[in-house]
Amino acid sequence: MRIRDMVPADMQPVLIIEALSFRNPWVEEMFLAEIDDTTGVSHAVVAEEGRRVVGYATYRVVFDDAHLMNIAIGPAFRNQGRGRKLLRWVMDQCARLKARTMFLEVRPSNHAARKVYEEFGFKVIDVRRKYYHDGEDALVMETSLPPASASGEARA
């Protein structure tokens, strides 16, 4: 699996994976805003095998805080370690960008994602009441990021 920057040409497979993964999926404009960010805060990547996009992630880094905005793996490619590999890569990139802490929001009902996040050291630190469009709360999770490797390279 190779991880690279997301480009506008990736929108079709990204939007399909998004629609298959979330009750209230992001729309194209939201992903394009992450790609087109000129501040250097927003980052969007895709995971691909061959020329096929199998997943993606968006994240933001502001000073020493990182925020995982969105991450998904296509249904046919789940439960094979790809999501964990992508999450590890994102965390490494954030550490390389000098982030020391990473945050995310997740539905309490999303047990599979919560389990993965807990494996990576994320802990629930708060609850955002009625955060999602359907009224479900969001759990705010946080973890500390280890310093970037001495080589400055993130693992892929």
VMD Tcl script that builds the backbone (N, CA, C; Angstrom):
set m [mol new atoms 468]
animate dup $m
set s [atomselect $m all]
$s set {name element resname resid chain x y z} {
  {N N MET 1 A 0.850 -1.170 0.000}
  {CA C MET 1 A 0.000 0.000 0.000}
  {C C MET 1 A 0.897 1.234 0.000}
  {N N ARG 2 A 0.576 2.157 -0.882}
  {CA C ARG 2 A 1.327 3.407 -1.000}
  {C C ARG 2 A 0.423 4.552 -0.559}
  {N N ILE 3 A 0.980 5.502 0.158}
  {CA C ILE 3 A 0.223 6.656 0.624}
  {C C ILE 3 A 0.798 7.893 -0.047}
  {N N ARG 4 A -0.091 8.694 -0.633}
  {CA C ARG 4 A 0.350 9.895 -1.351}
  {C C ARG 4 A -0.676 11.000 -1.157}
  {N N ASP 5 A -0.288 12.225 -1.537}
  {CA C ASP 5 A -1.209 13.350 -1.439}
  {C C ASP 5 A -2.441 13.113 -2.309}
  {N N MET 6 A -3.588 13.503 -1.787}
  {CA C MET 6 A -4.841 13.439 -2.537}
  {C C MET 6 A -4.838 14.561 -3.576}
  {N N VAL 7 A -5.360 14.255 -4.765}
  {CA C VAL 7 A -5.504 15.250 -5.830}
  {C C VAL 7 A -6.960 15.233 -6.297}
  {N N PRO 8 A -7.414 16.298 -6.980}
  {CA C PRO 8 A -8.808 16.337 -7.426}
  {C C PRO 8 A -9.238 15.112 -8.237}
  {N N ALA 9 A -8.333 14.515 -8.983}
  {CA C ALA 9 A -8.680 13.335 -9.774}
  {C C ALA 9 A -9.051 12.130 -8.904}
  {N N ASP 10 A -8.764 12.187 -7.612}
  {CA C ASP 10 A -9.106 11.100 -6.689}
  {C C ASP 10 A -10.535 11.181 -6.171}
  {N N MET 11 A -11.271 12.231 -6.522}
  {CA C MET 11 A -12.570 12.473 -5.911}
  {C C MET 11 A -13.566 11.337 -6.093}
  {N N GLN 12 A -13.649 10.746 -7.275}
  {CA C GLN 12 A -14.653 9.696 -7.482}
  {C C GLN 12 A -14.474 8.540 -6.506}
  {N N PRO 13 A -13.298 7.904 -6.424}
  {CA C PRO 13 A -13.176 6.790 -5.472}
  {C C PRO 13 A -13.268 7.242 -4.014}
  {N N VAL 14 A -12.761 8.428 -3.700}
  {CA C VAL 14 A -12.843 8.925 -2.322}
  {C C VAL 14 A -14.298 9.121 -1.925}
  {N N LEU 15 A -15.097 9.726 -2.793}
  {CA C LEU 15 A -16.507 9.963 -2.472}
  {C C LEU 15 A -17.300 8.664 -2.361}
  {N N ILE 16 A -16.941 7.665 -3.143}
  {CA C ILE 16 A -17.600 6.357 -3.031}
  {C C ILE 16 A -17.283 5.725 -1.676}
  {N N ILE 17 A -16.006 5.716 -1.305}
  {CA C ILE 17 A -15.618 5.154 -0.005}
  {C C ILE 17 A -16.291 5.938 1.123}
  {N N GLU 18 A -16.316 7.253 1.009}
  {CA C GLU 18 A -16.946 8.106 2.019}
  {C C GLU 18 A -18.423 7.748 2.182}
  {N N ALA 19 A -19.143 7.623 1.067}
  {CA C ALA 19 A -20.578 7.318 1.116}
  {C C ALA 19 A -20.845 5.928 1.712}
  {N N LEU 20 A -19.948 4.984 1.462}
  {CA C LEU 20 A -20.099 3.636 1.992}
  {C C LEU 20 A -19.671 3.529 3.456}
  {N N SER 21 A -19.011 4.569 3.969}
  {CA C SER 21 A -18.429 4.506 5.309}
  {C C SER 21 A -19.158 5.317 6.368}
  {N N PHE 22 A -19.860 6.375 5.958}
  {CA C PHE 22 A -20.420 7.294 6.946}
  {C C PHE 22 A -21.877 7.628 6.668}
  {N N ARG 23 A -22.652 7.817 7.741}
  {CA C ARG 23 A -24.058 8.184 7.627}
  {C C ARG 23 A -24.237 9.584 7.052}
  {N N ASN 24 A -23.358 10.481 7.383}
  {CA C ASN 24 A -23.409 11.859 6.884}
  {C C ASN 24 A -22.093 12.146 6.181}
  {N N PRO 25 A -21.945 11.664 4.960}
  {CA C PRO 25 A -20.652 11.775 4.278}
  {C C PRO 25 A -20.283 13.211 3.918}
  {N N TRP 26 A -18.984 13.434 3.883}
  {CA C TRP 26 A -18.474 14.696 3.368}
  {C C TRP 26 A -18.851 14.789 1.896}
  {N N VAL 27 A -18.973 16.001 1.404}
  {CA C VAL 27 A -19.225 16.240 -0.018}
  {C C VAL 27 A -17.914 16.643 -0.677}
  {N N GLU 28 A -17.921 16.626 -1.998}
  {CA C GLU 28 A -16.703 16.895 -2.763}
  {C C GLU 28 A -16.032 18.198 -2.347}
  {N N GLU 29 A -16.823 19.252 -2.149}
  {CA C GLU 29 A -16.261 20.555 -1.809}
  {C C GLU 29 A -15.451 20.510 -0.519}
  {N N MET 30 A -15.860 19.670 0.415}
  {CA C MET 30 A -15.137 19.561 1.681}
  {C C MET 30 A -13.753 18.968 1.464}
  {N N PHE 31 A -13.674 17.932 0.650}
  {CA C PHE 31 A -12.367 17.339 0.352}
  {C C PHE 31 A -11.500 18.304 -0.454}
  {N N LEU 32 A -12.108 18.971 -1.425}
  {CA C LEU 32 A -11.341 19.912 -2.240}
  {C C LEU 32 A -10.796 21.059 -1.395}
  {N N ALA 33 A -11.545 21.492 -0.390}
  {CA C ALA 33 A -11.053 22.541 0.504}
  {C C ALA 33 A -9.825 22.071 1.272}
  {N N GLU 34 A -9.795 20.801 1.653}
  {CA C GLU 34 A -8.615 20.261 2.343}
  {C C GLU 34 A -7.418 20.209 1.390}
  {N N ILE 35 A -7.664 19.800 0.150}
  {CA C ILE 35 A -6.588 19.717 -0.851}
  {C C ILE 35 A -6.053 21.107 -1.190}
  {N N ASP 36 A -6.962 22.072 -1.334}
  {CA C ASP 36 A -6.596 23.412 -1.802}
  {C C ASP 36 A -6.117 24.340 -0.702}
  {N N ASP 37 A -6.051 23.889 0.522}
  {CA C ASP 37 A -5.627 24.731 1.639}
  {C C ASP 37 A -4.229 25.289 1.374}
  {N N THR 38 A -4.097 26.599 1.433}
  {CA C THR 38 A -2.796 27.234 1.178}
  {C C THR 38 A -2.078 27.607 2.463}
  {N N THR 39 A -2.690 27.335 3.606}
  {CA C THR 39 A -2.072 27.701 4.879}
  {C C THR 39 A -1.067 26.658 5.361}
  {N N GLY 40 A -1.119 25.459 4.782}
  {CA C GLY 40 A -0.249 24.382 5.245}
  {C C GLY 40 A -0.805 23.648 6.455}
  {N N VAL 41 A -2.012 24.001 6.868}
  {CA C VAL 41 A -2.644 23.374 8.031}
  {C C VAL 41 A -3.310 22.056 7.647}
  {N N SER 42 A -4.032 22.049 6.543}
  {CA C SER 42 A -4.809 20.876 6.123}
  {C C SER 42 A -3.994 19.955 5.227}
  {N N HIS 43 A -4.229 18.672 5.417}
  {CA C HIS 43 A -3.533 17.645 4.632}
  {C C HIS 43 A -4.549 16.578 4.247}
  {N N ALA 44 A -4.456 16.084 3.036}
  {CA C ALA 44 A -5.337 15.020 2.561}
  {C C ALA 44 A -4.490 14.019 1.793}
  {N N VAL 45 A -4.651 12.757 2.112}
  {CA C VAL 45 A -3.874 11.703 1.469}
  {C C VAL 45 A -4.782 10.557 1.062}
  {N N VAL 46 A -4.332 9.797 0.088}
  {CA C VAL 46 A -5.013 8.565 -0.279}
  {C C VAL 46 A -4.053 7.402 -0.103}
  {N N ALA 47 A -4.638 6.247 0.190}
  {CA C ALA 47 A -3.890 4.994 0.232}
  {C C ALA 47 A -4.282 4.243 -1.023}
  {N N GLU 48 A -3.290 3.788 -1.761}
  {CA C GLU 48 A -3.609 3.084 -2.994}
  {C C GLU 48 A -2.788 1.816 -3.113}
  {N N GLU 49 A -3.372 0.886 -3.845}
  {CA C GLU 49 A -2.697 -0.360 -4.207}
  {C C GLU 49 A -2.775 -0.437 -5.706}
  {N N GLY 50 A -1.617 -0.496 -6.330}
  {CA C GLY 50 A -1.578 -0.349 -7.776}
  {C C GLY 50 A -2.055 1.054 -8.082}
  {N N ARG 51 A -3.067 1.181 -8.910}
  {CA C ARG 51 A -3.647 2.498 -9.191}
  {C C ARG 51 A -5.028 2.658 -8.563}
  {N N ARG 52 A -5.369 1.750 -7.664}
  {CA C ARG 52 A -6.693 1.768 -7.039}
  {C C ARG 52 A -6.643 2.422 -5.662}
  {N N VAL 53 A -7.476 3.440 -5.453}
  {CA C VAL 53 A -7.590 4.086 -4.145}
  {C C VAL 53 A -8.387 3.156 -3.232}
  {N N VAL 54 A -7.770 2.773 -2.120}
  {CA C VAL 54 A -8.427 1.865 -1.178}
  {C C VAL 54 A -8.814 2.566 0.118}
  {N N GLY 55 A -8.348 3.794 0.303}
  {CA C GLY 55 A -8.671 4.536 1.514}
  {C C GLY 55 A -8.122 5.945 1.442}
  {N N TYR 56 A -8.398 6.708 2.476}
  {CA C TYR 56 A -7.932 8.096 2.513}
  {C C TYR 56 A -7.962 8.597 3.948}
  {N N ALA 57 A -7.311 9.724 4.158}
  {CA C ALA 57 A -7.350 10.407 5.449}
  {C C ALA 57 A -7.181 11.896 5.217}
  {N N THR 58 A -7.818 12.680 6.075}
  {CA C THR 58 A -7.589 14.116 6.109}
  {C C THR 58 A -7.251 14.475 7.548}
  {N N TYR 59 A -6.312 15.396 7.695}
  {CA C TYR 59 A -5.887 15.799 9.029}
  {C C TYR 59 A -5.360 17.220 8.977}
  {N N ARG 60 A -5.334 17.846 10.134}
  {CA C ARG 60 A -4.842 19.219 10.251}
  {C C ARG 60 A -3.819 19.288 11.367}
  {N N VAL 61 A -2.818 20.117 11.161}
  {CA C VAL 61 A -1.800 20.342 12.182}
  {C C VAL 61 A -1.688 21.844 12.409}
  {N N VAL 62 A -1.944 22.250 13.651}
  {CA C VAL 62 A -1.832 23.647 14.051}
  {C C VAL 62 A -0.924 23.688 15.278}
  {N N PHE 63 A 0.228 24.309 15.115}
  {CA C PHE 63 A 1.245 24.363 16.159}
  {C C PHE 63 A 1.575 22.944 16.596}
  {N N ASP 64 A 1.357 22.602 17.868}
  {CA C ASP 64 A 1.724 21.252 18.312}
  {C C ASP 64 A 0.520 20.325 18.485}
  {N N ASP 65 A -0.625 20.725 17.903}
  {CA C ASP 65 A -1.823 19.880 17.940}
  {C C ASP 65 A -2.173 19.379 16.539}
  {N N ALA 66 A -2.543 18.116 16.463}
  {CA C ALA 66 A -3.032 17.527 15.214}
  {C C ALA 66 A -4.470 17.089 15.435}
  {N N HIS 67 A -5.252 17.146 14.361}
  {CA C HIS 67 A -6.649 16.738 14.441}
  {C C HIS 67 A -6.939 15.825 13.255}
  {N N LEU 68 A -7.282 14.589 13.530}
  {CA C LEU 68 A -7.695 13.660 12.483}
  {C C LEU 68 A -9.116 14.016 12.105}
  {N N MET 69 A -9.296 14.503 10.897}
  {CA C MET 69 A -10.605 14.968 10.448}
  {C C MET 69 A -11.454 13.824 9.906}
  {N N ASN 70 A -10.824 12.944 9.125}
  {CA C ASN 70 A -11.577 11.925 8.413}
  {C C ASN 70 A -10.605 10.817 8.005}
  {N N ILE 71 A -11.024 9.581 8.169}
  {CA C ILE 71 A -10.211 8.442 7.729}
  {C C ILE 71 A -11.163 7.304 7.387}
  {N N ALA 72 A -10.902 6.636 6.281}
  {CA C ALA 72 A -11.742 5.496 5.891}
  {C C ALA 72 A -10.981 4.594 4.931}
  {N N ILE 73 A -11.342 3.335 4.989}
  {CA C ILE 73 A -10.848 2.311 4.060}
  {C C ILE 73 A -12.086 1.730 3.385}
  {N N GLY 74 A -12.002 1.477 2.089}
  {CA C GLY 74 A -13.116 0.893 1.358}
  {C C GLY 74 A -13.537 -0.436 1.968}
  {N N PRO 75 A -14.837 -0.725 1.977}
  {CA C PRO 75 A -15.333 -1.945 2.626}
  {C C PRO 75 A -14.631 -3.231 2.186}
  {N N ALA 76 A -14.297 -3.359 0.918}
  {CA C ALA 76 A -13.654 -4.588 0.435}
  {C C ALA 76 A -12.226 -4.756 0.946}
  {N N PHE 77 A -11.657 -3.692 1.531}
  {CA C PHE 77 A -10.258 -3.711 1.944}
  {C C PHE 77 A -10.086 -3.607 3.459}
  {N N ARG 78 A -11.185 -3.688 4.187}
  {CA C ARG 78 A -11.136 -3.556 5.639}
  {C C ARG 78 A -10.708 -4.854 6.309}
  {N N ASN 79 A -10.349 -4.719 7.571}
  {CA C ASN 79 A -9.980 -5.850 8.428}
  {C C ASN 79 A -8.760 -6.609 7.921}
  {N N GLN 80 A -7.860 -5.882 7.266}
  {CA C GLN 80 A -6.629 -6.487 6.763}
  {C C GLN 80 A -5.412 -5.654 7.139}
  {N N GLY 81 A -5.588 -4.698 8.057}
  {CA C GLY 81 A -4.474 -3.888 8.537}
  {C C GLY 81 A -4.245 -2.578 7.801}
  {N N ARG 82 A -4.997 -2.334 6.739}
  {CA C ARG 82 A -4.768 -1.109 5.968}
  {C C ARG 82 A -5.111 0.146 6.766}
  {N N GLY 83 A -6.220 0.126 7.505}
  {CA C GLY 83 A -6.610 1.282 8.305}
  {C C GLY 83 A -5.585 1.595 9.376}
  {N N ARG 84 A -5.074 0.568 10.023}
  {CA C ARG 84 A -4.042 0.776 11.043}
  {C C ARG 84 A -2.772 1.340 10.413}
  {N N LYS 85 A -2.409 0.826 9.259}
  {CA C LYS 85 A -1.211 1.323 8.572}
  {C C LYS 85 A -1.390 2.788 8.181}
  {N N LEU 86 A -2.562 3.140 7.676}
  {CA C LEU 86 A -2.823 4.522 7.289}
  {C C LEU 86 A -2.819 5.434 8.522}
  {N N LEU 87 A -3.459 5.005 9.608}
  {CA C LEU 87 A -3.476 5.806 10.824}
  {C C LEU 87 A -2.061 6.006 11.356}
  {N N ARG 88 A -1.254 4.965 11.381}
  {CA C ARG 88 A 0.132 5.076 11.853}
  {C C ARG 88 A 0.898 6.075 10.983}
  {N N TRP 89 A 0.713 6.000 9.667}
  {CA C TRP 89 A 1.394 6.912 8.747}
  {C C TRP 89 A 0.994 8.363 9.048}
  {N N VAL 90 A -0.306 8.599 9.235}
  {CA C VAL 90 A -0.784 9.953 9.538}
  {C C VAL 90 A -0.187 10.430 10.856}
  {N N MET 91 A -0.188 9.589 11.868}
  {CA C MET 91 A 0.374 9.979 13.156}
  {C C MET 91 A 1.851 10.312 13.025}
  {N N ASP 92 A 2.576 9.526 12.246}
  {CA C ASP 92 A 4.006 9.796 12.015}
  {C C ASP 92 A 4.206 11.124 11.287}
  {N N GLN 93 A 3.369 11.393 10.298}
  {CA C GLN 93 A 3.470 12.665 9.574}
  {C C GLN 93 A 3.211 13.836 10.510}
  {N N CYS 94 A 2.213 13.702 11.356}
  {CA C CYS 94 A 1.894 14.776 12.300}
  {C C CYS 94 A 3.060 15.012 13.256}
  {N N ALA 95 A 3.675 13.949 13.724}
  {CA C ALA 95 A 4.844 14.092 14.601}
  {C C ALA 95 A 5.990 14.774 13.851}
  {N N ARG 96 A 6.169 14.415 12.587}
  {CA C ARG 96 A 7.221 15.041 11.775}
  {C C ARG 96 A 6.962 16.535 11.620}
  {N N LEU 97 A 5.679 16.917 11.619}
  {CA C LEU 97 A 5.298 18.325 11.523}
  {C C LEU 97 A 5.285 18.997 12.898}
  {N N LYS 98 A 5.847 18.322 13.887}
  {CA C LYS 98 A 6.036 18.852 15.248}
  {C C LYS 98 A 4.792 18.813 16.135}
  {N N ALA 99 A 3.760 18.090 15.724}
  {CA C ALA 99 A 2.603 17.917 16.600}
  {C C ALA 99 A 2.988 16.994 17.748}
  {N N ARG 100 A 2.467 17.301 18.906}
  {CA C ARG 100 A 2.749 16.484 20.081}
  {C C ARG 100 A 1.512 15.732 20.562}
  {N N THR 101 A 0.339 16.211 20.147}
  {CA C THR 101 A -0.925 15.616 20.578}
  {C C THR 101 A -1.846 15.504 19.373}
  {N N MET 102 A -2.626 14.427 19.320}
  {CA C MET 102 A -3.601 14.266 18.245}
  {C C MET 102 A -4.984 14.079 18.863}
  {N N PHE 103 A -5.971 14.719 18.221}
  {CA C PHE 103 A -7.363 14.646 18.643}
  {C C PHE 103 A -8.212 14.101 17.498}
  {N N LEU 104 A -9.375 13.577 17.849}
  {CA C LEU 104 A -10.364 13.145 16.867}
  {C C LEU 104 A -11.720 13.064 17.536}
  {N N GLU 105 A -12.773 13.029 16.729}
  {CA C GLU 105 A -14.114 12.755 17.213}
  {C C GLU 105 A -14.585 11.452 16.576}
  {N N VAL 106 A -15.322 10.673 17.355}
  {CA C VAL 106 A -15.857 9.403 16.867}
  {C C VAL 106 A -17.216 9.170 17.522}
  {N N ARG 107 A -18.102 8.530 16.772}
  {CA C ARG 107 A -19.411 8.177 17.320}
  {C C ARG 107 A -19.238 7.106 18.413}
  {N N PRO 108 A -19.975 7.238 19.514}
  {CA C PRO 108 A -19.939 6.171 20.527}
  {C C PRO 108 A -20.345 4.817 19.954}
  {N N SER 109 A -21.220 4.831 18.943}
  {CA C SER 109 A -21.700 3.580 18.345}
  {C C SER 109 A -20.701 2.939 17.384}
  {N N ASN 110 A -19.629 3.637 17.047}
  {CA C ASN 110 A -18.647 3.102 16.104}
  {C C ASN 110 A -17.591 2.301 16.872}
  {N N HIS 111 A -17.990 1.129 17.319}
  {CA C HIS 111 A -17.136 0.297 18.169}
  {C C HIS 111 A -15.857 -0.135 17.474}
  {N N ALA 112 A -15.928 -0.449 16.191}
  {CA C ALA 112 A -14.733 -0.899 15.466}
  {C C ALA 112 A -13.675 0.197 15.431}
  {N N ALA 113 A -14.083 1.412 15.104}
  {CA C ALA 113 A -13.122 2.525 15.050}
  {C C ALA 113 A -12.578 2.825 16.444}
  {N N ARG 114 A -13.442 2.829 17.428}
  {CA C ARG 114 A -12.984 3.116 18.793}
  {C C ARG 114 A -11.945 2.110 19.245}
  {N N LYS 115 A -12.135 0.848 18.890}
  {CA C LYS 115 A -11.172 -0.182 19.271}
  {C C LYS 115 A -9.804 0.103 18.640}
  {N N VAL 116 A -9.809 0.457 17.369}
  {CA C VAL 116 A -8.542 0.777 16.696}
  {C C VAL 116 A -7.882 1.984 17.354}
  {N N TYR 117 A -8.654 3.033 17.589}
  {CA C TYR 117 A -8.083 4.230 18.204}
  {C C TYR 117 A -7.489 3.916 19.576}
  {N N GLU 118 A -8.179 3.098 20.349}
  {CA C GLU 118 A -7.660 2.717 21.667}
  {C C GLU 118 A -6.355 1.945 21.550}
  {N N GLU 119 A -6.228 1.116 20.501}
  {CA C GLU 119 A -4.972 0.392 20.263}
  {C C GLU 119 A -3.814 1.360 20.035}
  {N N PHE 120 A -4.112 2.537 19.499}
  {CA C PHE 120 A -3.103 3.554 19.223}
  {C C PHE 120 A -2.948 4.538 20.381}
  {N N GLY 121 A -3.547 4.224 21.511}
  {CA C GLY 121 A -3.359 5.028 22.708}
  {C C GLY 121 A -4.348 6.158 22.903}
  {N N PHE 122 A -5.352 6.259 22.047}
  {CA C PHE 122 A -6.352 7.319 22.205}
  {C C PHE 122 A -7.226 7.027 23.421}
  {N N LYS 123 A -7.527 8.094 24.164}
  {CA C LYS 123 A -8.404 8.022 25.334}
  {C C LYS 123 A -9.513 9.059 25.175}
  {N N VAL 124 A -10.704 8.725 25.658}
  {CA C VAL 124 A -11.823 9.672 25.633}
  {C C VAL 124 A -11.546 10.765 26.655}
  {N N ILE 125 A -11.620 12.030 26.198}
  {CA C ILE 125 A -11.383 13.153 27.102}
  {C C ILE 125 A -12.609 14.065 27.242}
  {N N ASP 126 A -13.586 13.899 26.354}
  {CA C ASP 126 A -14.763 14.763 26.415}
  {C C ASP 126 A -15.866 14.155 25.556}
  {N N VAL 127 A -17.053 14.707 25.687}
  {CA C VAL 127 A -18.194 14.315 24.860}
  {C C VAL 127 A -18.783 15.589 24.273}
  {N N ARG 128 A -18.974 15.600 22.964}
  {CA C ARG 128 A -19.662 16.714 22.302}
  {C C ARG 128 A -21.110 16.252 22.094}
  {N N ARG 129 A -22.016 16.847 22.844}
  {CA C ARG 129 A -23.424 16.452 22.802}
  {C C ARG 129 A -24.051 16.804 21.456}
  {N N LYS 130 A -24.791 15.832 20.911}
  {CA C LYS 130 A -25.532 16.013 19.648}
  {C C LYS 130 A -24.657 16.597 18.545}
  {N N TYR 131 A -23.448 16.096 18.433}
  {CA C TYR 131 A -22.457 16.594 17.483}
  {C C TYR 131 A -22.820 16.268 16.034}
  {N N TYR 132 A -23.324 15.066 15.818}
  {CA C TYR 132 A -23.628 14.627 14.463}
  {C C TYR 132 A -25.034 15.061 14.045}
  {N N HIS 133 A -25.267 15.147 12.734}
  {CA C HIS 133 A -26.537 15.626 12.184}
  {C C HIS 133 A -27.737 14.837 12.693}
  {N N ASP 134 A -27.537 13.576 12.994}
  {CA C ASP 134 A -28.650 12.761 13.471}
  {C C ASP 134 A -28.843 12.857 14.982}
  {N N GLY 135 A -28.054 13.705 15.641}
  {CA C GLY 135 A -28.194 13.915 17.078}
  {C C GLY 135 A -27.303 13.057 17.948}
  {N N GLU 136 A -26.555 12.131 17.349}
  {CA C GLU 136 A -25.659 11.302 18.160}
  {C C GLU 136 A -24.507 12.157 18.680}
  {N N ASP 137 A -24.087 11.848 19.902}
  {CA C ASP 137 A -22.938 12.526 20.494}
  {C C ASP 137 A -21.659 12.119 19.766}
  {N N ALA 138 A -20.591 12.853 20.029}
  {CA C ALA 138 A -19.251 12.480 19.568}
  {C C ALA 138 A -18.358 12.348 20.788}
  {N N LEU 139 A -17.553 11.313 20.798}
  {CA C LEU 139 A -16.525 11.187 21.811}
  {C C LEU 139 A -15.281 11.894 21.287}
  {N N VAL 140 A -14.721 12.771 22.086}
  {CA C VAL 140 A -13.461 13.420 21.731}
  {C C VAL 140 A -12.359 12.555 22.322}
  {N N MET 141 A -11.443 12.133 21.466}
  {CA C MET 141 A -10.343 11.281 21.912}
  {C C MET 141 A -9.022 11.995 21.672}
  {N N GLU 142 A -8.040 11.654 22.487}
  {CA C GLU 142 A -6.732 12.298 22.424}
  {C C GLU 142 A -5.648 11.260 22.663}
  {N N THR 143 A -4.501 11.466 22.022}
  {CA C THR 143 A -3.318 10.664 22.309}
  {C C THR 143 A -2.088 11.543 22.144}
  {N N SER 144 A -1.028 11.154 22.808}
  {CA C SER 144 A 0.258 11.827 22.638}
  {C C SER 144 A 0.977 11.202 21.462}
  {N N LEU 145 A 1.671 12.041 20.710}
  {CA C LEU 145 A 2.449 11.555 19.580}
  {C C LEU 145 A 3.906 11.462 19.981}
  {N N PRO 146 A 4.565 10.357 19.620}
  {CA C PRO 146 A 5.997 10.267 19.913}
  {C C PRO 146 A 6.760 11.221 19.002}
  {N N PRO 147 A 7.933 11.668 19.417}
  {CA C PRO 147 A 8.730 12.512 18.529}
  {C C PRO 147 A 8.994 11.815 17.207}
  {N N ALA 148 A 9.131 12.602 16.157}
  {CA C ALA 148 A 9.428 12.037 14.833}
  {C C ALA 148 A 10.766 11.322 14.879}
  {N N SER 149 A 10.928 10.345 13.982}
  {CA C SER 149 A 12.176 9.598 13.925}
  {C C SER 149 A 13.332 10.532 13.601}
  {N N ALA 150 A 14.512 10.141 13.986}
  {CA C ALA 150 A 15.698 10.971 13.773}
  {C C ALA 150 A 15.931 11.265 12.299}
  {N N SER 151 A 15.503 10.355 11.432}
  {CA C SER 151 A 15.725 10.560 9.988}
  {C C SER 151 A 14.740 11.555 9.412}
  {N N GLY 152 A 13.670 11.862 10.191}
  {CA C GLY 152 A 12.658 12.776 9.691}
  {C C GLY 152 A 11.691 12.106 8.724}
  {N N GLU 153 A 11.859 10.832 8.497}
  {CA C GLU 153 A 10.995 10.103 7.561}
  {C C GLU 153 A 9.846 9.473 8.324}
  {N N ALA 154 A 8.674 9.567 7.776}
  {CA C ALA 154 A 7.525 8.872 8.362}
  {C C ALA 154 A 7.459 7.477 7.762}
  {N N ARG 155 A 7.050 6.536 8.599}
  {CA C ARG 155 A 6.906 5.167 8.095}
  {C C ARG 155 A 5.692 5.097 7.194}
  {N N ALA 156 A 5.782 4.266 6.149}
  {CA C ALA 156 A 4.624 4.094 5.264}
  {C C ALA 156 A 4.148 2.666 5.301}
}
mol reanalyze $m
mol bondsrecalc $m
mol representation Tube
mol addrep $m
